[in-house]
Amino acid sequence: MKYVVLIHSNPQPWGHPTGDYLAEFQDLPQRERDRISGDFERLLTEMQEKGELLGGEALGAPDSARLYRWNADGGAVAGDGPYSEAKEHLAGFFLIDVEDHARAEEIATVFAGPGERWNCGPPCGPEATTGEFADGGGGGMAPGGPLPPRCPPAPAR
């Protein structure tokens, strides 16, 4: 099953790895910082060896992002981004392919560090469970390529 793990953070100044720039992480004793960083690196290595880590990317500084909204005149308007009402910003993501939801949560638990928030959920479309992308490739939105599939509504809880 595929999951997207999103990293929300607000390091000052902006930088990666985000823990190097977060007061909550830097305030920990060096031994604890080393343990957390080591756990993270070991998990990434394990995921690569198992084929669970499909990709990921750190994102640039929030002031380089733009937020696009649909306006009443029927067009898109660009504004300061990446979010309209938040102090935390999307700092990066991982795309993982794991056995089940429990493994995705296990990974997200190790990824989560002091001063950060992580969101873990499945992507939309058939690739979320089958591993096959509708466009036969990476499933992205390349210029001129097919649009991603629409997501069905989430089941009621």
N, C-alpha and C positions, 0 to 999 in steps of 0.2 A: 504494500500500500504506500502510496506517495503522500508526503506531507511537506508543507512549506513552514519553515521555522523563521519567524520575523524577529529582528532585534530592534527594540526601541530604547533609545538612550539619549542623553544630553551631555556629552562630555564638554568640558571647557578647558582649553580650547578644543575644537573638534579634531579628532584624531583616532587612529586605529593602531593597536587594539584599544577599544574604548575604555577598558579598565585602567589603562595607563593614564587616562585623563579624567577619571571620576573620583571625586573626593571620598565617596563611600568605600571604594576599593583601596585607594591610597592610604586611608586611615587604618586599615587592617595591619596587623603585624606582618613583617616580611615573610615569616614562615607560612602564615595563612595565605598570603598572596601567591607564594610559590606553589602551595598545595592546589589552590584553585586553578592556576594557570597550567600546572602539570596534569590535573584531571581533564581539563579541556583539551590539551594537546594529545593525551593518550586516547581520549574518545575520538578525536578526529582521525588519528592513525587507525584505530580499530574500525571505524566506519569506512575508511578508504579500503582497508584490507578485505572487508566483508562486501564491498560494493554498495554500501548504503548511502554514501555521500555522492549525490549526482551533480552537485554544483553549489555555488554560493558566491557572494560578492559583498564586499564592504562598499558602502555608498559614500559619496563625497559630502562635503559640508552642506548643511541645510540651506545656507544662503545662496547656494548654487542651484537649488531646485526651484521649480515653479509649480503652482497649484492651478489647475484648469477647472473652470466651472462653466456650466451651461447657464446663460442668462435669459431673461424674459424676451429679448429680441430674437432669440433663436440661434444664437451663436456662442462660441466658446470665448471665455475671457480668461486671460492669464493673470495671475496675481502672485504675490510672494508665497513661497511654499516652504516646506513641503506640506505642512498642515495648517489649517486655519486657526485653531484654538488649542495649541498644545505646546508644552515646553519640551517634551520628548519628541524625538524625530526617528524616522525609520533609518537605522544605521547600517543595515545589511540584512541578508537572508541566506538560508541554506535550503536546498531542495534535497530531500532525503527519500529513500525507498526502503522501507522496513517491513518486517514480518507482520506487525500488527500495531494497533493504537498504543498498547502498553509500551512497546519499544520506542515509539515516537515520544511518549511522555518521559521515558527514562532519559532519552537524549536531551530533551528540552530542559529537564531538571539539572543536568550537568552543565549545560550551556548557560543557564541563568546565573548571573553574577551580581555582586553588590552594586546598587545604583542603576540597574538595567531591568527591563521587562522584556519578556520573550513571549511570542504568540505562536502556537503550534496548531495547525489545522490542515485538512486536506485541500488540494487544489480543486478546481472545478473541471468537470468534463470526464470523459471515459478514461483518460490517462491516470486519473486518481486511483483507480483500483486495478486496471488491466496492465498498466505500464506502457500501453500503446497510445501514441498521440494521434489525434484525428488527422493531422496533416502529413503523417508518415515520417515526420522529422522530430525536431526538438520541441514542437508545440508552441513556439514563440509567436510573436506578431511581427514577422519580417515585412518590410514594405512590399506591397503587392501580393503578399501571401494570404492564406485563408484566415478568416477571423476565428478566434477561439470559440468553442461551443458554449451555448448558454447553459447556465447552471439551473438545475431544477430547484424548486423551493426546498428548504431544509425540512426534514420530517418533524412533526410536532413532538415535543418532549413530554 
